[in-house]
């Protein structure tokens, strides 16, 4: 629509004369996007972007939809599809001739939207009081059964085309095999193993597919095809963060070298790509389209990433191009089906996707396997060098483009710096912190240090540029300075999650303290740091977003005045739900800090969605660890002292998946002054004596030798 309509003079003139056009950046204001997307989905039966909604002066919706073609589109001239200009004229006529009808309809729809939103946010109030323990473990079984029925056993994933990675669902299925026997017995031992296998197969198919950039690393948003072969080439930061965590967990479970390769690739992309900001933090996305050659103004989707067979031969030479081409399924006529290339942008082009193996190529060409591996490795390096030197790189977002000013009626170049989003940075921080521990344990683990340094630098950037120490509040985005929009509940949730992960990767309690500051309800008596900083007007996630009547977190602040309703995010989408992550954070903080108030809030958050979980558990995957925690409780493993056994215990704690288990460190290597003041159980422990202790419900069990760490981490201690 940008090219067809928004840069069209006739449409611009008509909009300027009859409407007040407002363009919303859904990265900066996801709250507005979600409200009106619900309206469009409810009235049209589908949603998506671009989205246009016509509002009354009171912000109530009159009409809305997604794509409408421009005046010159064949779909308009043939009468197949209403054009955007025709829609504008109909809305303007209706508003002029029947304004009362428009207002009444908008008010009625808005009331229905509010009622629907309140039904979701109030749904847990009754169910939670009936069963104080919250949703039952059977909800995990029901969610698992749903995904079994949706599973694509050939290509992996859980849908047809288009196919999205949905990391929250993959993570849920992967963790089933790691829960205690009491959980696996409910879901079924074979079912848990099968769930793990479904995820591992899916991750392998994705890693071999075109959805992964086989030359420059990173994953695209989704695949246009069900076999992962043709991506929508845009790369989102939130996908990299989530997929890094999922591939990491899959490696910790399987030890599979191919899975580890994807961990390396995503970390490399995040630490050595345009997404990495020099001053710290990560930009939100890398565009799908770019000019095919330097000097060209027209952009094509995938231009930076696709190859013709002749290009491979030119860059690699005939012999190596043949090997590399067969490995990546390169065809003379291209490997993109014309059915998926409506604008002829990919004619004769190839999206690289692994379709062979070094073993089979070696056998076919009468070569040693090591020789084939060398050709593939060198070929990948040459192709990456060529495209970075010869092709214009895609932009980091859609902000710096030629746009039409509806006020001056002139074209102008809108140049913005790339955007840094707090929530998505929180995802990347946590994933990189966790990955650093695994990569550092592998010989030649320099990438582990780079991973940890990038996570630490991102936290420093956000704390410096987007966090106000006087109020404890954050801004959501950075773009040549902090943006105007306040941080939303998901910004706090994902940032807190990342900080907890970073603490467990470093055992530096400054990150746990920052997480506690962002999470906690301000209380001068309970928190020692408050007396030092005297933040009498401080506000945090609980203050800003907590629903004191029905529990759970709203997406927006109570003081947000430019919205027609407040939504409560419970279901997972492209990102895990705010409340799912928040419940997990509260359980983890309650465990490591021995804070019963956090634990109680975690249980209330989960219980707020008990009714919905009982009906459709498969859309609440990020809430499932909290469902288990509500039934079985949390474990805090505390490693004390020094020595080889202690180092071994720390290493084992970082190389094992530990659902609903937190790890704290007391000893000379750890920074614990604040933590021991916050958690009195830790203050009483001997920092010199090599021990491993398990603390649950405010009580620490009998001390075990540090050499018993493996048994403790398995839940046997």
Helices and strands as residue ranges (DSSP letters): I 2-6, H 9-18, H 30-44, E 52-55, E 61-65, H 74-77, H 84-97, H 99-130, H 138-150, E 163-164, H 167-175, G 176-178, H 181-187, H 189-208, E 222-223, E 231-232, E 235-236, H 237-254, H 257-271, E 285-286, E 289-291, E 299-301, H 309-316, H 318-327, G 338-340, H 358-365, H 369-390, E 401-405, E 410-414, E 420-421, H 422-440, H 446-465, E 467-468, E 473-474, E 477-478, H 489-506, H 509-519, H 528-533, H 541-545, H 578-592, H 596-607, H 610-615, G 617-619, G 621-623, H 624-632, E 635-640, H 644-654, E 661-666, H 673-678, H 680-683, E 691-696, E 699-700, E 704-705, G 706-708, H 709-713
